[in-house]
Amino acid sequence: MDAFLKIAAEKIIRLALEEDLMPNGDLTASLIEPDKVATLAFVSRSNGVVAGSYCIPLVYAIIDPTIRCERLLDDGSLVGKGDVIARVSGSLRNILTGERTALNFLSHLSGVATLTRKFVDIAKAANPNVVIWDTRKTTPGLRSLEKAAVRSGGGANHRGNLSEAILIKDNHVASLGIEGAVMLAKAKWPGRMIEVECDSIDQVKEAASHGATVIMCDNMKPSLVKEARDIVRKAANEVLLEVSGGVNLDSVSEYALAGADLISIGAITHSAPILDVGLDFIS
């Protein structure tokens, strides 16, 4: 885990624990003798991909640094029903206090990685060179963690925030026009990725002719994506073709076959079902 991800995770975990424990702490766990110790395991209830396992030791480091955490599966690992992802040993009272917070992060992020892997596997079976990437449709406060989970699932990250790249969308086009927006972007931010959202073949032609580096086919059918692919292949500069909007597990292979270089899927972060994980008593 890189330093930036650790900082982001610790920040949101502290907020989650505060949400769970204020104002009077864990009333139920207080019923357990303070000196009682135990070992418990985080066990997957279904098949999927692990992500966010680093949150488990971070949760317990805040609650009780004496609790020992052992991660048995790294992020990106395939997990099956009954597999142990991690074990924790120490104060039973404090382990149970952190149970739901740790499970919330682990289950959600593993769900993101699992759904991402499904899209990746289907798309790459049709076109080994296609890349599945995410969007900024993330849970507020969780973007860094969710984007890390996408990487664990075999996907890639689009821009992490508004300052990383230029994405000229429909409302920008309505104000500036494609040519005007691209020319201004080149002048103001030379060397940056300039992506233009297009909803017609005419817009694709215009964006390609004025030097966009990525052209997004927004809500286009696969047949139109093929037309767009032929246009960008003839462009003087190297242009990547992205598909976005309404792509699902049933249609992703069609778009991969149509020649998309990139397929962005908002659902992998905003609509991923959790991976069912539980915390089971061992001893």
C-alpha positions as CSV (number, residue, x, y, z in Angstrom):
1,M,0.0,0.0,0.0
2,D,1.4,3.3,-1.0
3,A,1.7,6.2,1.5
4,F,-1.1,8.3,-0.2
5,L,-3.6,5.4,-0.1
6,K,-2.7,4.8,3.6
7,I,-3.3,8.4,4.5
8,A,-6.6,8.5,2.6
9,A,-7.7,5.2,4.2
10,E,-6.8,6.2,7.8
11,K,-8.7,9.5,7.4
12,I,-12.0,7.9,6.3
13,I,-11.6,5.0,8.7
14,R,-11.4,7.5,11.6
15,L,-14.6,9.1,10.4
16,A,-16.3,5.8,10.2
17,L,-15.2,4.8,13.7
18,E,-16.4,8.2,15.0
19,E,-19.7,7.6,13.4
20,D,-20.0,4.2,15.0
21,L,-18.8,5.0,18.5
22,M,-19.9,8.5,19.4
23,P,-21.0,9.5,22.0
24,N,-20.8,6.5,24.4
25,G,-18.7,3.9,22.7
26,D,-19.7,0.3,22.0
27,L,-22.3,-0.5,24.7
28,T,-22.7,-4.2,23.7
29,A,-18.9,-4.9,23.7
30,S,-18.6,-3.4,27.1
31,L,-20.5,-6.4,28.5
32,I,-17.5,-8.6,27.7
33,E,-14.7,-8.9,30.3
34,P,-11.9,-6.5,29.4
35,D,-9.2,-9.2,29.7
36,K,-10.9,-11.8,27.5
37,V,-8.9,-12.6,24.3
38,A,-9.8,-14.5,21.2
39,T,-8.9,-15.1,17.6
40,L,-11.5,-14.5,14.8
41,A,-11.3,-14.8,11.0
42,F,-12.6,-12.7,8.2
43,V,-14.2,-15.4,6.0
44,S,-15.7,-14.9,2.5
45,R,-19.2,-16.2,2.0
46,S,-18.9,-16.2,-1.8
47,N,-16.5,-16.1,-4.8
48,G,-14.9,-12.9,-5.7
49,V,-11.8,-10.7,-5.7
50,V,-10.2,-9.3,-2.5
51,A,-9.7,-5.6,-2.1
52,G,-9.4,-3.3,0.9
53,S,-7.9,-5.9,3.1
54,Y,-5.4,-3.3,4.2
55,C,-8.3,-1.6,6.0
56,I,-8.5,-4.4,8.6
57,P,-5.1,-3.6,10.3
58,L,-5.8,0.1,10.0
59,V,-9.1,-0.2,11.8
60,Y,-7.6,-2.1,14.7
61,A,-4.5,0.0,14.9
62,I,-6.8,2.9,15.8
63,I,-9.0,1.0,18.2
64,D,-6.4,-1.1,19.9
65,P,-2.8,-1.3,18.6
66,T,-2.2,-4.5,20.6
67,I,-4.6,-6.5,18.4
68,R,-2.6,-8.7,16.0
69,C,-3.8,-8.7,12.3
70,E,-2.6,-11.3,9.8
71,R,-3.7,-10.8,6.2
72,L,-3.7,-14.2,4.4
73,L,-4.8,-12.9,1.0
74,D,-3.5,-9.9,-0.8
75,D,-5.6,-7.4,-2.7
76,G,-6.3,-8.8,-6.2
77,S,-6.4,-12.4,-5.0
78,L,-9.3,-14.6,-6.0
79,V,-11.3,-15.8,-3.1
80,G,-13.8,-18.6,-2.8
81,K,-16.6,-19.4,-0.4
82,G,-15.2,-20.3,3.0
83,D,-11.7,-18.9,2.3
84,V,-10.1,-16.9,5.1
85,I,-9.0,-13.4,4.1
86,A,-7.5,-12.3,7.4
87,R,-7.3,-13.3,11.1
88,V,-7.3,-11.0,14.1
89,S,-6.2,-11.9,17.7
90,G,-6.4,-10.0,20.9
91,S,-9.0,-8.3,23.1
92,L,-12.4,-9.8,22.1
93,R,-14.1,-6.6,23.3
94,N,-12.1,-4.4,20.9
95,I,-12.1,-6.9,18.0
96,L,-15.9,-6.8,18.1
97,T,-16.0,-3.0,18.3
98,G,-14.1,-2.8,15.0
99,E,-16.0,-5.7,13.3
100,R,-18.5,-3.7,11.3
101,T,-16.2,-0.9,10.3
102,A,-13.6,-3.4,9.0
103,L,-16.3,-5.5,7.2
104,N,-17.9,-2.4,5.6
105,F,-14.7,-1.4,3.9
106,L,-13.6,-5.0,3.0
107,S,-17.0,-6.0,1.6
108,H,-17.6,-2.9,-0.4
109,L,-14.1,-2.6,-1.9
110,S,-14.0,-6.3,-2.6
111,G,-17.3,-5.9,-4.4
112,V,-15.8,-3.2,-6.6
113,A,-12.9,-5.4,-7.4
114,T,-15.1,-8.4,-8.1
115,L,-17.4,-6.5,-10.5
116,T,-14.4,-4.9,-12.2
117,R,-12.9,-8.4,-12.8
118,K,-16.1,-9.6,-14.4
119,F,-16.0,-6.7,-16.9
120,V,-12.3,-7.2,-17.6
121,D,-12.6,-10.9,-18.2
122,I,-15.5,-10.5,-20.6
123,A,-14.0,-7.6,-22.5
124,K,-10.5,-9.1,-22.9
125,A,-11.9,-12.4,-24.1
126,A,-13.3,-10.3,-27.1
127,N,-10.3,-7.9,-27.4
128,P,-7.2,-8.6,-25.4
129,N,-6.0,-5.0,-25.9
130,V,-9.0,-3.2,-24.5
131,V,-8.8,-1.5,-21.1
132,I,-11.6,-1.2,-18.6
133,W,-11.4,1.9,-16.5
134,D,-13.4,3.7,-13.9
135,T,-15.0,7.2,-13.7
136,R,-15.4,9.9,-11.0
137,K,-18.8,8.4,-10.1
138,T,-17.4,7.3,-6.7
139,T,-18.6,7.4,-3.1
140,P,-17.7,10.8,-1.6
141,G,-14.6,10.3,0.6
142,L,-13.9,6.9,-0.8
143,R,-12.5,7.7,-4.3
144,S,-8.9,6.7,-3.6
145,L,-9.9,3.4,-2.0
146,E,-12.5,2.6,-4.7
147,K,-10.0,3.4,-7.5
148,A,-7.4,1.1,-5.8
149,A,-10.1,-1.6,-5.7
150,V,-10.6,-1.1,-9.5
151,R,-6.9,-1.8,-10.0
152,S,-7.2,-4.9,-7.8
153,G,-9.9,-6.1,-10.1
154,G,-7.7,-5.7,-13.2
155,G,-9.1,-2.4,-14.3
156,A,-7.4,1.0,-14.7
157,N,-8.1,4.5,-13.4
158,H,-9.4,7.4,-15.4
159,R,-8.5,10.8,-13.9
160,G,-8.6,10.8,-10.1
161,N,-9.8,14.4,-9.9
162,L,-10.6,17.5,-12.0
163,S,-7.0,18.7,-12.0
164,E,-5.4,15.5,-13.5
165,A,-6.7,15.8,-17.1
166,I,-9.0,17.8,-19.4
167,L,-12.4,16.2,-20.2
168,I,-14.5,18.4,-22.5
169,K,-18.1,17.3,-22.0
170,D,-21.4,18.3,-23.5
171,N,-21.9,21.4,-21.4
172,H,-18.3,22.6,-22.2
173,V,-19.0,22.0,-25.9
174,A,-22.3,23.9,-25.7
175,S,-20.4,26.9,-24.3
176,L,-17.1,26.8,-26.2
177,G,-17.6,24.5,-29.2
178,I,-15.2,21.5,-29.8
179,E,-12.6,23.4,-31.7
180,G,-12.6,26.3,-29.3
181,A,-12.4,24.1,-26.3
182,V,-9.6,21.9,-27.6
183,M,-7.5,25.0,-28.8
184,L,-7.9,26.7,-25.4
185,A,-7.0,23.5,-23.6
186,K,-3.8,23.0,-25.7
187,A,-2.8,26.6,-25.1
188,K,-3.5,26.6,-21.3
189,W,-2.4,23.1,-20.4
190,P,0.1,21.8,-23.0
191,G,1.0,18.2,-22.8
192,R,-2.2,17.2,-20.8
193,M,-4.6,14.6,-22.0
194,I,-7.5,16.3,-23.8
195,E,-10.6,14.1,-24.0
196,V,-13.7,15.2,-25.9
197,E,-17.1,13.6,-25.3
198,C,-18.9,13.1,-28.6
199,D,-22.5,12.0,-29.2
200,S,-22.3,11.9,-33.0
201,I,-19.9,10.9,-35.8
202,D,-19.7,14.5,-36.9
203,Q,-18.4,15.5,-33.4
204,V,-15.9,12.6,-33.6
205,K,-14.5,13.9,-36.9
206,E,-14.3,17.4,-35.5
207,A,-12.5,16.3,-32.3
208,A,-10.1,14.2,-34.2
209,S,-9.2,16.9,-36.7
210,H,-8.5,19.4,-34.0
211,G,-6.1,17.3,-32.0
212,A,-8.0,15.6,-29.2
213,T,-5.9,12.8,-27.6
214,V,-8.9,10.8,-26.4
215,I,-12.4,10.7,-28.1
216,M,-15.2,9.4,-26.0
217,C,-18.2,7.8,-27.8
218,D,-21.0,8.7,-25.5
219,N,-24.0,6.3,-25.6
220,M,-23.2,5.2,-29.1
221,K,-24.2,1.8,-30.6
222,P,-21.4,-0.6,-31.5
223,S,-21.9,0.1,-35.2
224,L,-21.2,3.8,-34.6
225,V,-18.2,3.0,-32.5
226,K,-16.8,1.1,-35.5
227,E,-17.3,4.2,-37.6
228,A,-15.5,6.3,-35.0
229,R,-12.7,3.8,-34.8
230,D,-12.1,4.1,-38.5
231,I,-12.0,7.9,-38.2
232,V,-9.5,8.0,-35.4
233,R,-7.3,5.5,-37.0
234,K,-6.9,7.9,-39.9
235,A,-6.2,10.9,-37.7
236,A,-2.7,12.5,-38.0
237,N,-2.1,12.2,-34.3
238,E,-2.5,9.1,-32.2
239,V,-6.0,9.2,-30.8
240,L,-7.5,6.7,-28.3
241,L,-11.1,5.8,-28.6
242,E,-13.2,5.4,-25.5
243,V,-16.7,4.1,-25.1
244,S,-18.9,5.3,-22.2
245,G,-22.5,5.3,-21.2
246,G,-24.8,2.4,-20.3
247,V,-22.2,-0.4,-21.0
248,N,-23.1,-3.5,-19.0
249,L,-21.9,-7.1,-18.7
250,D,-24.1,-8.2,-21.6
251,S,-22.9,-5.5,-24.0
252,V,-19.2,-4.9,-23.1
253,S,-17.9,-7.6,-25.4
254,E,-19.6,-6.0,-28.4
255,Y,-17.9,-2.7,-27.6
256,A,-14.6,-4.4,-27.2
257,L,-15.0,-6.0,-30.6
258,A,-16.1,-2.7,-32.1
259,G,-12.5,-1.5,-31.6
260,A,-12.7,0.6,-28.4
261,D,-9.3,1.1,-26.7
262,L,-11.0,2.1,-23.5
263,I,-14.3,1.3,-22.0
264,S,-15.4,3.3,-18.9
265,I,-17.8,1.8,-16.5
266,G,-19.3,4.0,-13.8
267,A,-21.2,1.0,-12.4
268,I,-18.0,-0.7,-11.1
269,T,-17.8,2.0,-8.4
270,H,-21.3,3.3,-8.0
271,S,-23.3,0.1,-8.2
272,A,-21.1,-2.8,-7.3
273,P,-22.8,-5.3,-4.9
274,I,-20.7,-6.1,-1.9
275,L,-18.7,-9.3,-1.5
276,D,-20.4,-11.1,1.4
277,V,-17.7,-11.5,4.2
278,G,-18.3,-12.4,7.8
279,L,-16.2,-12.4,11.0
280,D,-16.2,-15.9,12.6
281,F,-15.0,-16.9,16.0
282,I,-12.1,-19.4,16.0
283,S,-10.9,-19.6,19.5
